[in-house]
Amino acid sequence: MVEVPILTYHSNNVLGNDYQNNDHVALAADLKLIHRVGFKIITLDQLMQWFYGKVDDAAVTQAVVLTCDDGSWFDYHDIEHPHFGQQRSFFNIIKDHKEETNSSVHISSFVIASHEGRDELDKTCLAGLGWWKDDWWENAQASGLMGIENHSWDHNHVTFHRDFSRDNSFREVNDKDSCDYQLRHSQAYLNQSKGLNAQYFAYPYGNYSQYLKSEYLPQYAAELKLKAAFTTEPKHVTLGSDVWAMPRYVCGEHWQRPEQLEAILKTPSLNIEAKKA
């Protein structure tokens, strides 16, 4: 049975300059690892073409998909961090890898749509230096190296909804009005206001309500031009995966060292808790 891992990074994770505390360092190292072990990097579109039977298993055999969440400037712009120095952006790390190896490479960035929300999150979650703008989205999309996808209107973040815990944040999006606010609103901004082509949705923190996953998306996804939704459940994608709850592995949570990632790539369905030990 063919199984495909999706790897997820967060460019805001800069707590030092080592693999374990900096997703930029980890991504650069992981790209080298992926290349060394002979895996190819495919896009979400290529993955879904296989999932829907439009291409055969050979298209995704020994393949991996790269994604990143939240969509701050760290995804696209090199930034001088006030504590940890120059940080090479995810986009430029991907570009460097392509130039060094002449191999296909792509990452999908799931972005928070709300301008006001990102401005507030820049103050509460980053340094308040204006690092969460959307000036780069169109150029990233046009590059062919990075796709721009939907990570909700405002993440239903505790910054705005302080009665919601992180673990329950998107489980509270459980009726049509709140789903429309987080998904329909953001899809309209990304695709109509910004002229992008967002087709995929990543649940913030990976959690969701049963209404959103099992009722709202099956009923309204085609209207919203959404083809799949992604969690942070640590499993490989298979032909039996739920299209509205596709699994992804998260850097720092599901692997902390390159050898752990290598085990994920080479051993589908490996027990994550055992791997952490």
Secondary structure, 3 states (H helix, E strand, C coil): CCCECEEEECCCCECCCCHHHEHHHHHHHHHHHHHHCCCEEECHHHHHHHHCCCCCHHHCCCEEEEEEEECCHHHCCCEEECCCEEECCHHHHHHHHHHHHCCCCCEEEEECCCHHHHHHHHHHHCCCCCCCCCCCHHHHHHHCCEEEEECCCCCCCCCCCCCCCCCCCCCCCCCHHHHHHHHHHHHHHHHHHCCCCCCEEECHHHCCCHHHHHHHHHHHHHHHCCCEEECCCCCCECCCCCCCCECCEEECCCECCHHHHHHHHHCCCCCHHHHHC
